[in-house]
């Protein structure tokens, strides 16, 4: 089994179509790419870290006062999300994407 995987890996490394497809998958370095990753992955976690208590209180207040059941449920879900705190998985994914962006050629 290890030999089969090794043979497949060697074939893929030498296949020009695969190399071209791999290069087309990598993002191009740009200011917008870096800003997009930062805004999407890091800024929400920073906001949660700084204003966690206020966000929990706001969501709880709205979950009690909203007239529609669906809206109350959404605010309860938001409240439980903020109670969990900072998402380390989100930070890890953002960091990996930044590394991939920086290492792309």
C-alpha positions in Angstrom: 0.0 0.0 0.0 2.8 2.4 0.8 4.5 1.6 -2.5 1.3 2.4 -4.4 0.9 5.7 -2.7 4.6 6.5 -3.4 4.1 5.6 -7.1 1.0 7.8 -7.3 2.8 10.7 -5.6 5.7 10.4 -8.0 3.3 10.4 -11.0 1.5 13.5 -9.7 4.7 15.3 -9.1 5.8 14.7 -12.7 2.4 15.3 -14.3 2.4 18.8 -15.9 -1.4 19.1 -16.0 -1.5 18.4 -12.2 1.2 21.0 -11.6 -0.7 23.6 -13.6 -3.9 22.8 -11.8 -2.1 23.1 -8.4 -0.6 26.5 -9.4 -4.0 27.8 -10.5 -5.5 26.8 -7.0 -3.0 29.0 -5.1 -4.1 32.5 -4.5 -2.2 35.4 -5.9 -0.5 37.7 -3.5 -2.3 41.0 -3.2 -3.3 43.5 -0.5 -6.9 42.5 -1.0 -6.2 38.8 -0.3 -4.4 39.6 2.9 -7.1 42.1 4.0 -9.8 39.7 3.1 -8.3 36.9 5.3 -7.7 39.4 8.2 -11.2 40.8 8.0 -13.0 37.5 7.7 -11.0 35.4 10.2 -9.3 37.7 12.7 -11.4 40.8 13.1 -14.5 38.9 14.3 -12.5 37.0 16.9 -10.9 40.3 18.1 -14.4 41.9 18.4 -15.6 38.8 20.4 -12.5 39.0 22.6 -12.9 42.7 23.4 -16.7 43.0 23.7 -17.7 39.4 24.7 -19.8 40.4 27.8 -21.6 43.2 26.0 -22.4 41.0 23.0 -23.8 38.2 25.3 -25.9 40.7 27.2 -27.2 42.3 24.0 -28.1 38.9 22.4 -29.8 37.7 25.7 -31.9 40.9 25.9 -33.1 40.5 22.3 -33.8 36.8 22.8 -36.2 37.7 25.6 -37.9 40.6 23.8 -38.3 39.5 20.2 -41.9 38.8 19.2 -41.2 36.0 16.7 -40.0 32.6 17.8 -37.5 32.3 15.0 -35.8 35.6 15.9 -35.7 34.5 19.6 -34.1 31.3 18.6 -31.5 33.1 16.4 -30.6 35.4 19.3 -30.3 32.5 21.6 -27.9 30.8 19.2 -25.9 34.0 18.9 -25.7 34.2 22.6 -24.4 30.7 22.9 -21.9 31.4 20.2 -20.5 34.5 22.1 -20.4 32.5 25.4 -18.0 30.1 23.8 -15.5 32.9 23.4 -12.8 33.1 20.8 -12.8 30.4 18.1 -9.3 29.0 18.0 -10.3 26.9 15.0 -11.1 30.1 13.1 -7.8 31.7 14.1 -6.0 28.5 13.0 -7.7 28.4 9.6 -7.0 32.1 9.1 -3.3 31.6 10.0 -2.9 28.7 7.7 -4.5 30.7 4.8 -2.2 33.6 5.5 0.8 31.3 5.4 -0.4 29.7 2.2 -0.9 33.1 0.7 2.6 34.3 1.7 4.2 31.1 0.4 2.5 31.1 -2.9 4.6 32.1 -5.9 
